[in-house]
Amino acid sequence: MNNIRITWYRTPLTKQQLAALMKKSDAKGAIFIFFHLFLLVITGCSSYFFLIQQAWLTAVVFVALHGAFYSFLGWSGAGHELMHNTVFKTKIYNLFFYRLFAFLSWNNPYFFSVSHAFHHKYTVYNQLDQEVILPQNLFIKSWLWALTFNLPLCIRNLKITAENSIGIMRGTWSQVLFPDMHSKQRQKVILWARFMLLSHLFLATLFILSGHWPFVIIFTLAPFIFNWMNIVLAAGQHFGMKPNVNDFRLNSRTIILNPFLAFLYWQMNYHIEHHMYPTVPFHSLKKLHSLIASDTPIPTQGITGLLGEMLAAKPK
């Protein structure tokens, strides 16, 4: 499958324009990391305080906010950009935070790195890209879980992690990505699963035995709490778009979000732009959008606009 080549259409840019857009910055990466983590410290400490005080209604509000913000550490947010090595100019910083955020969000960085490379190479081509398979379905009942505690997603992640930790990798996509049972890449997936499972179990036990049980909610289970915004935006990247076309303007969607939500999402709302030029850092995607706007579709306006488009495109 690696031998298949797709000639993608990309809006032309001059060498000077592209060189300016591709400049990485440790400072800009650090600013985004700092403010995202600072936000989580505020919501996490507030959640801890009100849970300990048994002020349940106030605690629920802060726990929900914490979960919503926390979910953007994963593959639809900071972790995704870190995987592309574009957050920092210094590679070791990218690698450190990529693995840290993978751990915090119950994700496997070694699996995602291989899977996402295929996604970019064969974006929503049937069989070739199984990270995103079109057409997608809207499972309203499943999405309702994302408005509280996303139990199905939690169980799924725990099951996959547990199975991976003992060398079981189910599904055709896993076999495509890791056909060699003894490859170094496959072993890295397995070792990471073991590390993540045992470390989270150890920390959760420590939190409970030490009397700091709220940390189980605001740390161990946080990725699965009130993560609806993250799920909607992630699904909206390609939902209702055309598969099997060599044009990112037809298979991907750009969404204009308010500055705060765009910050949480690490500018991944500029998704056509990201697929056209995946080496452009997140902080330059808005500028890239303005440069190619005349050659791209009118972007979707906000989450409400996205939900409207997704409902209209829902398979009958």
Backbone torsions as a table, in degrees:
resi	resn	phi	psi	omega
1	MET	NA	-30.8	179.5
2	ASN	-62.9	-18.4	-178.1
3	ASN	-81.8	-13.3	179.9
4	ILE	-74.1	132.0	-178.7
5	ARG	-120.0	132.3	176.9
6	ILE	-114.4	128.2	178.2
7	THR	-89.3	102.0	-175.5
8	TRP	-83.2	143.6	171.8
9	TYR	-82.5	131.5	174.5
10	ARG	-132.4	133.5	176.4
11	THR	-57.5	125.4	-175.8
12	PRO	-63.0	139.0	172.3
13	LEU	-128.7	152.4	175.8
14	THR	-74.8	160.5	178.1
15	LYS	-59.9	-37.2	-179.6
16	GLN	-66.7	-43.1	178.8
17	GLN	-62.0	-47.3	-177.5
18	LEU	-66.1	-39.9	179.5
19	ALA	-62.0	-39.9	179.1
20	ALA	-67.8	-39.4	-178.6
21	LEU	-69.4	-31.9	-172.8
22	MET	-84.0	-0.4	-179.3
23	LYS	-66.6	123.2	178.1
24	LYS	-89.7	159.2	-176.7
25	SER	-145.4	119.7	174.7
26	ASP	-63.3	-37.2	-177.1
27	ALA	-65.2	-47.4	-179.2
28	LYS	-66.4	-38.5	176.6
29	GLY	-63.2	-43.2	-179.3
30	ALA	-64.2	-37.7	179.8
31	ILE	-62.7	-46.6	-179.9
32	PHE	-64.8	-44.6	179.3
33	ILE	-60.7	-46.6	-177.2
34	PHE	-60.3	-50.6	-175.7
35	PHE	-69.2	-33.5	176.8
36	HIS	-66.5	-46.5	179.8
37	LEU	-68.9	-35.9	177.7
38	PHE	-61.9	-40.2	177.1
39	LEU	-61.2	-41.1	179.8
40	LEU	-70.1	-33.5	176.2
41	VAL	-64.1	-42.8	-179.9
42	ILE	-63.4	-51.0	-178.1
43	THR	-69.5	-34.7	179.3
44	GLY	-67.9	-45.2	179.2
45	CYS	-65.8	-39.4	178.2
46	SER	-64.4	-42.3	178.4
47	SER	-61.7	-44.6	-180.0
48	TYR	-59.8	-48.2	-177.4
49	PHE	-59.4	-49.8	-175.5
50	PHE	-72.9	-28.6	174.6
51	LEU	-68.4	-43.3	178.8
52	ILE	-64.0	-37.1	179.6
53	GLN	-78.2	-5.9	-178.3
54	GLN	60.2	30.9	172.6
55	ALA	-87.9	77.7	-163.5
56	TRP	-61.9	-43.9	-176.8
57	LEU	-64.6	-45.3	177.7
58	THR	-65.8	-38.3	178.9
59	ALA	-61.3	-42.2	-179.9
60	VAL	-59.9	-41.6	179.9
61	VAL	-60.8	-49.3	-177.3
62	PHE	-71.3	-35.5	176.4
63	VAL	-63.5	-40.9	178.2
64	ALA	-63.3	-44.8	177.4
65	LEU	-62.0	-43.3	179.8
66	HIS	-60.7	-46.0	179.4
67	GLY	-63.7	-40.9	-180.0
68	ALA	-61.3	-44.2	-179.4
69	PHE	-73.3	-36.7	-177.8
70	TYR	-63.9	-36.5	-175.5
71	SER	-61.8	-21.5	-179.2
72	PHE	-82.8	6.0	171.8
73	LEU	-78.3	-17.4	-171.4
74	GLY	-86.5	-149.3	-170.9
75	TRP	-75.0	-11.3	171.6
76	SER	-111.2	65.6	-176.9
77	GLY	162.8	-132.0	-174.0
78	ALA	-59.1	-45.3	-177.8
79	GLY	-60.1	-37.0	178.3
80	HIS	-62.3	-46.7	-179.1
81	GLU	-67.0	-36.3	177.7
82	LEU	-65.8	-34.6	177.5
83	MET	-61.3	-35.1	179.8
84	HIS	-78.1	-2.5	178.9
85	ASN	59.2	36.0	-178.1
86	THR	-116.0	-3.1	-178.6
87	VAL	-72.1	-45.3	-179.3
88	PHE	-117.7	153.0	172.5
89	LYS	-73.8	-35.0	-179.9
90	THR	-83.4	119.1	-171.7
91	LYS	-61.3	-38.4	-175.7
92	ILE	-64.8	-29.6	176.8
93	TYR	-67.1	-43.8	176.6
94	ASN	-57.5	-47.2	-176.4
95	LEU	-64.4	-42.5	-178.9
96	PHE	-62.0	-51.0	-176.9
97	PHE	-73.6	-28.2	175.4
98	TYR	-61.2	-46.3	-179.8
99	ARG	-72.5	-38.1	179.2
100	LEU	-62.0	-48.5	-177.7
101	PHE	-70.2	-29.7	173.8
102	ALA	-63.3	-43.9	178.6
103	PHE	-63.6	-46.8	-177.8
104	LEU	-63.3	-30.4	-175.7
105	SER	-102.6	12.0	179.2
106	TRP	58.6	47.6	179.0
107	ASN	-123.8	161.0	-179.5
108	ASN	-108.0	108.6	-176.0
109	PRO	-66.8	-28.8	-177.8
110	TYR	-75.3	-34.9	174.9
111	PHE	-69.3	-46.4	-175.8
112	PHE	-64.8	-38.3	-178.9
113	SER	-59.1	-41.3	179.5
114	VAL	-74.7	-45.9	-177.9
115	SER	-61.8	-43.5	-174.6
116	HIS	-72.7	-27.5	174.3
117	ALA	-62.9	-40.5	176.0
118	PHE	-66.4	-38.4	179.7
119	HIS	-60.1	-40.3	179.5
120	HIS	-74.9	-34.3	-178.5
121	LYS	-72.3	-34.5	-174.5
122	TYR	-129.9	39.4	-171.1
123	THR	-41.6	114.6	177.8
124	VAL	48.1	30.3	167.1
125	TYR	-82.2	129.5	-178.0
126	ASN	-55.4	135.6	-179.5
127	GLN	74.3	-38.7	-176.0
128	LEU	-76.5	-35.0	178.3
129	ASP	-118.8	105.8	178.4
130	GLN	-106.8	7.0	171.4
131	GLU	-71.9	-39.9	173.9
132	VAL	-128.4	119.1	-178.4
133	ILE	-114.7	121.2	178.3
134	LEU	-101.7	148.4	-2.3
135	PRO	-77.8	148.8	175.3
136	GLN	-92.6	160.7	178.6
137	ASN	-113.6	151.6	173.0
138	LEU	-96.3	109.9	176.9
139	PHE	-101.6	90.1	-173.8
140	ILE	-57.4	-42.2	-179.2
141	LYS	-61.3	-39.5	178.9
142	SER	-67.0	-38.6	-178.8
143	TRP	-67.2	-26.4	179.2
144	LEU	-62.4	-30.8	176.5
145	TRP	-60.0	-33.2	-177.1
146	ALA	-69.9	-10.2	177.2
147	LEU	-88.0	-5.4	177.0
148	THR	-134.0	-114.7	173.5
149	PHE	-106.7	120.0	-173.6
150	ASN	-80.6	76.5	-176.7
151	LEU	-59.8	-45.4	179.3
152	PRO	-58.4	-40.6	179.1
153	LEU	-67.7	-39.5	178.3
154	CYS	-61.5	-47.8	179.7
155	ILE	-62.2	-42.0	-179.7
156	ARG	-61.1	-47.2	-179.6
157	ASN	-64.0	-41.2	178.9
158	LEU	-64.6	-41.0	-179.1
159	LYS	-65.4	-46.7	179.8
160	ILE	-62.4	-44.2	179.9
161	THR	-62.5	-44.0	179.8
162	ALA	-63.9	-43.9	179.6
163	GLU	-66.0	-44.2	178.3
164	ASN	-59.7	-35.8	-176.5
165	SER	-65.2	-22.4	177.5
166	ILE	-109.0	17.1	173.0
167	GLY	88.8	7.2	179.4
168	ILE	-93.3	123.1	177.3
169	MET	-129.6	102.1	-174.1
170	ARG	-84.5	163.6	172.9
171	GLY	91.4	151.7	-179.7
172	THR	-66.2	-31.2	-177.9
173	TRP	-65.3	-40.6	177.4
174	SER	-62.0	-37.4	179.9
175	GLN	-70.6	-33.3	176.7
176	VAL	-67.8	-44.3	-175.8
177	LEU	-74.3	-35.4	-175.4
178	PHE	-131.1	68.0	-176.3
179	PRO	-68.6	-27.9	-179.6
180	ASP	-87.4	113.9	-177.3
181	MET	-60.3	-21.3	-174.5
182	HIS	-115.6	15.3	-178.5
183	SER	-69.0	154.4	179.1
184	LYS	-63.8	-37.0	-179.6
185	GLN	-63.5	-43.5	179.3
186	ARG	-65.2	-40.1	179.1
187	GLN	-64.3	-34.1	178.0
188	LYS	-66.3	-38.7	176.6
189	VAL	-61.0	-44.7	-178.3
190	ILE	-66.1	-45.6	-178.5
191	LEU	-65.5	-38.6	178.1
192	TRP	-64.6	-41.9	179.3
193	ALA	-59.6	-41.7	178.5
194	ARG	-64.3	-46.3	179.7
195	PHE	-60.2	-46.4	-176.5
196	MET	-66.4	-44.6	-178.0
197	LEU	-63.6	-49.6	-177.8
198	LEU	-67.4	-38.1	-178.6
199	SER	-68.1	-44.3	178.3
200	HIS	-65.4	-39.1	177.6
201	LEU	-63.1	-43.7	178.5
202	PHE	-62.1	-46.5	-177.5
203	LEU	-66.4	-42.4	179.0
204	ALA	-61.7	-41.5	177.6
205	THR	-63.3	-42.7	178.9
206	LEU	-62.4	-42.9	179.2
207	PHE	-59.3	-44.4	-176.8
208	ILE	-70.2	-48.0	-176.8
209	LEU	-66.6	-29.5	-178.5
210	SER	-84.6	-4.9	-179.3
211	GLY	88.1	0.2	179.6
212	HIS	-97.2	47.6	-175.7
213	TRP	-57.0	-27.9	178.9
214	PRO	-59.2	-23.4	178.7
215	PHE	-64.9	-23.9	175.2
216	VAL	-62.4	-37.2	179.9
217	ILE	-77.1	-46.2	-171.4
218	ILE	-89.1	-1.4	177.6
219	PHE	-128.4	-61.3	-175.0
220	THR	-66.0	-45.2	-174.2
221	LEU	-101.0	-1.7	-174.0
222	ALA	-54.9	-37.1	-177.6
223	PRO	-63.1	-15.4	-174.0
224	PHE	-108.8	10.0	-177.1
225	ILE	-104.6	122.7	173.4
226	PHE	47.7	49.4	-175.6
227	ASN	-97.6	26.0	-173.2
228	TRP	-63.7	-39.3	-178.9
229	MET	-62.0	-44.0	-179.6
230	ASN	-64.1	-41.0	-179.5
231	ILE	-66.7	-43.4	179.6
232	VAL	-63.0	-45.8	-178.5
233	LEU	-66.8	-39.3	178.7
234	ALA	-64.3	-45.0	179.3
235	ALA	-64.9	-35.2	-176.3
236	GLY	-71.5	-9.3	-179.2
237	GLN	-59.4	-37.6	-176.3
238	HIS	-134.1	-0.8	-175.1
239	PHE	-60.6	129.9	177.0
240	GLY	76.4	3.6	-180.0
241	MET	-89.5	177.4	-173.5
242	LYS	-91.3	127.7	172.8
243	PRO	-83.6	166.8	171.5
244	ASN	60.5	35.7	174.4
245	VAL	-127.3	147.9	-176.2
246	ASN	-95.4	36.1	-175.6
247	ASP	-137.0	112.6	-178.7
248	PHE	-65.0	-19.4	177.9
249	ARG	-70.1	-17.6	-178.9
250	LEU	-104.4	-23.1	-176.3
251	ASN	-109.1	-1.5	-178.6
252	SER	-133.5	164.7	-174.5
253	ARG	-132.5	133.0	171.9
254	THR	-101.1	136.4	-177.4
255	ILE	-124.7	133.4	174.9
256	ILE	-90.5	117.7	-178.5
257	LEU	-114.2	161.0	174.1
258	ASN	-66.1	155.6	-173.1
259	PRO	-54.7	-37.6	-177.3
260	PHE	-68.2	-45.6	-179.3
261	LEU	-69.0	-36.4	175.9
262	ALA	-62.9	-36.9	176.4
263	PHE	-63.7	-48.1	179.2
264	LEU	-59.0	-37.7	-175.9
265	TYR	-84.6	-0.2	179.0
266	TRP	56.6	40.3	175.2
267	GLN	62.8	15.9	179.0
268	MET	-72.7	-3.0	173.8
269	ASN	-66.1	-22.6	174.2
270	TYR	-85.4	70.1	-167.1
271	HIS	-85.3	-32.9	173.2
272	ILE	-60.5	-46.4	-178.2
273	GLU	-61.8	-41.5	-179.5
274	HIS	-63.4	-40.5	-179.7
275	HIS	-72.5	-35.1	177.9
276	MET	-64.4	-43.1	-176.6
277	TYR	-135.0	76.1	-174.0
278	PRO	-66.7	-13.2	179.1
279	THR	-89.4	-1.6	175.8
280	VAL	-78.2	125.4	-179.0
281	PRO	-60.9	154.9	-177.0
282	PHE	-54.2	-36.6	-174.6
283	HIS	-74.5	-7.9	178.1
284	SER	-107.2	0.0	-175.5
285	LEU	-67.4	-34.7	178.0
286	LYS	-64.5	-40.1	177.5
287	LYS	-67.1	-40.7	176.2
288	LEU	-60.2	-41.6	177.9
289	HIS	-56.5	-44.7	-178.9
290	SER	-67.5	-31.1	-178.8
291	LEU	-72.0	-31.4	-174.8
292	ILE	-112.6	11.1	-174.5
293	ALA	-57.5	-35.3	-177.4
294	SER	-70.4	-14.5	-177.3
295	ASP	-111.4	8.2	-178.5
296	THR	-126.7	160.0	-178.5
297	PRO	-63.9	158.8	173.5
298	ILE	-61.5	124.9	-175.0
299	PRO	-69.9	156.4	174.6
300	THR	-69.2	142.9	-176.8
301	GLN	-102.4	103.5	172.1
302	GLY	71.7	175.2	180.0
303	ILE	-65.6	-37.8	179.5
304	THR	-63.7	-40.4	176.1
305	GLY	-64.9	-39.0	178.1
306	LEU	-63.2	-47.1	179.8
307	LEU	-61.0	-37.8	177.4
308	GLY	-63.0	-43.3	179.1
309	GLU	-67.1	-38.2	-178.8
310	MET	-68.6	-40.6	177.8
311	LEU	-65.6	-37.8	179.3
312	ALA	-68.9	-30.2	-178.3
313	ALA	-92.8	0.3	-177.9
314	LYS	-57.2	128.0	178.2
315	PRO	-57.2	136.2	-179.3
316	LYS	-74.6	NA	NA
